Amino acid sequence: MTRKAFVIILSLILLLPVAIYFTVWDYYAINIPKWDDHALKTFIVEYAQAGDWQGKIQALFKQHNEHRIALTRLFAWIDYAIFGHLNYRHLMTAGNVLLLAAIPLWYELLRKNKKPLFALVPIPFLWMTLAFWENMYWGMAAVQNLGVVTLVLWTLYLVINPKVVPFSVAILLSFVTVLTSGNGLMVLPLGALLLFLAQNRKRFALWLIISAAEIFCYFYGYTKPESNPESKAGIVQLAKGYMAFLGSFAESIPVLDNFKVCLFIGTVLFLVAVSIASTTLFRIVRNKYAVKFERTTDLFCLGVILFILGTALIVVYTRAGFGLEGLITSRYKIYSVLLLITAYLYVVIPIRGSFLSPYITAIVALAVTFNVFSYHYHLVDAYNLRKQLVTWQFNWTFSDKSLQYPKDTAFAATIVEKTPVIYDKWLPLIAIADRQNYAGSSRGMVDLYDKTTFSPDTASLKIHNSTFTSQRLQDSGVYILLSSDKCYYIFPALRTRNTSRKQLFLKQYYFAPGFYADIPFSEIDKGTYKIALIRQQGSETGILFKGRTVTVKESLKKEVKVNW
């Protein structure tokens, strides 16, 4: 095989995980705001109606929780200005492209350390996976949580570059990083540390001055947001949470106790990180390098490790009040994978000669295995999230039983681009079913309803089924329809993962039999509601009421305090 053909084959292999990532993203991504996404509509109103440039600047840099999210807001405004509407899929695309933009940096590091293109192959299989599903499908979080990591990486890499232009770009990127997410502030002390270790006094002094200015601007007018729940965990529990956070990428490994696996692997990675950081610091201080770029690699990787370990401290300290299991959730996994990739660099870069190819081949096999595990494990999460977003939008859109879209011509109501949703085809069927108890395809609906239990208590309605076996994806599945004299509500029936490895990997049975729902009364108005099941099977829809009702005696809706 010629070298050119080999490079083409390797390039196609490198593109494979990227293509899979964006294909899966496209299948489940939907233009519906999630939680903080709604704040971007308010921003566009404020920015568009600002009377002068000071008002526009204030709208762009306004505090959001503990963050400044100017980059996300800028992308939102650009999207609105170009297309005439805000589309959250476009924001997700921007965030996912920012994630992809880290791969050229890994390539640059390996190339300058005289490693072949083959050494890059494991990285996209680790970096582009469904493990980041929550950030992938959340417009604001995609830019903020994925973008800040890539921006920190590039800033740390460029700040230690001896040339003037890369250092100037690093200064610019530091501003962007700080205005992307709160933990982007860490790039300032880390950049200063790397410049100090590099013994570049002029740049170190300049960086300190610029950092002081950025910190002043960040905290000018800053107000402390509502605090997170106070953590009742002791030192041992916090240590467990810290290690689990670092090993959270391993959640998708097919074992029964995922938290313990994350805890174990996180402990191993922590020890590896401490070992790398200490030996790297020792080499930097000694400054005995045969090749100049080896020092750059050590400085960069030391900064990355400190960024990961520092972020882990912040997250565990501020989020432990939500429970330790929450520390291995999708939105934080990027730091665990980043630590894994950094450890990989310290495995592959020192290897020379004939040992290199076998080592990389074995690591490629492990990376591909992780990639497969990730998609099989987290596909259920992406499926459930899409259903939640669709039903949330239904519930805030239709305020009465006419099921007519609001004819609101106000500016704020026209900001978000209208997008087709599955419930559009349900609207006429819901009205029919409400009158005659069923509508659409009735095959199997009675049996489905009879095998479903409905258990109301004082705070919620719990629904459970253990026999439903459909493996259809995207919008297919079961939904819960509530009908009172005044309005309708729809809630998703969520699925759980199939724990049978044989069925999961050989038959592609992603879902365990059955479904469940826990509908909090805090999300609905008081009244007596008839309960129906909506079953979507591909293009077929069936709706069935069968005499079940639930009574909500008082409205328990809560107002959430925010600063945006």
Summary of the structure (lengths in Angstrom):
residues: 564
radius of gyration: 25.8
end to end distance: 59.1
largest distance: 83.1
contacts: 1793
relative contact order: 0.10
helix: 63%
strand: 12%
